Amino acid sequence: METNIIKGKISGVLEAILEHTNFELHDELTAKDVDGWDSLSHMMIITKIEEEFNIRFKLRDLNKLKNLGSLVSVIQTKI
């Protein structure tokens, strides 16, 4: 799946969970860069991404997640 399609779906998940669009998607984006992205919303985001892409993250996958770019890379390896 193309990176732009993956990022579009991730953007939709972020907007739905965080209930705002006050962020700009780029590969270096982290939770610290987005208002309202805390530990609870992080778990909700991960769960929704798993549902959206019909994948399951393993603990080692989650440990690789440093920013949006790494999330996209992990998703690409799973689909």
N, C-alpha and C positions, 0 to 999 in steps of 0.2 A: 504494500500500500504506500502511496506517495506521502512524503513528509507533510505537504500542505494539507492533505486530507486528514491526516492524523492530528495535526495542530488545530485544524478547524473543529474536530470533535472534542479535543481537549479544551479548547476555548469555550465550547458550549457547556461542557461539564463545569468548568470554573464559574461561568456566569450563572448557572443554575444553583450551584451550591453556595457561592459567595453573594449572590443576588446583586451584583454590580459588574460593570465593565471598565472599571478604573484601573486597567492594566494593559500593557502592550506586550504581546507575545513575541519573545525572541529566545534564542537558545540559552542565554545566560540567566533567564528569569528564574528566581527562587521564591520560596514562600515568604521570605523577608521583604520582598519587593511588592507584595500584594496585600492591601488592607483586608483584614478579616481572615487571612489564611493562618489559622492557628493549628494546634495539634488535633483538635476534634474535627475541624473542617478538613484537615489533611487526610484523616482516615475515611471521611465521607467521600472525598475526591478520589482516593485510590479505589474504593469500593465501586464507585460509579464508573470509573475508567475501566475496571475489570468487566463490568456489565456491558458497557458501550462496545468494547472490542471483543467480548466473549473470550477473555483470557483470565488466567489466575497468576498473580505474582507470588514468587517464592521469596523467602527471607533474603536470599542472596541477591535477588533482583532489586528488592527495596533498598538494600545497602548500596547499590550502584547509583541510586537516584540522587544526583547532586544539583540538577537544574532541569529546565524543560528539555534541553537538548538530549540529556541522558535518558529522560523519560521516553522521548520519542524513539531513541535507539533501542531501549529495552522492549517497547511495544513492537517495533519492527521485527525483533528476533522471535516474538511470540506469535505473530500472525502469519 
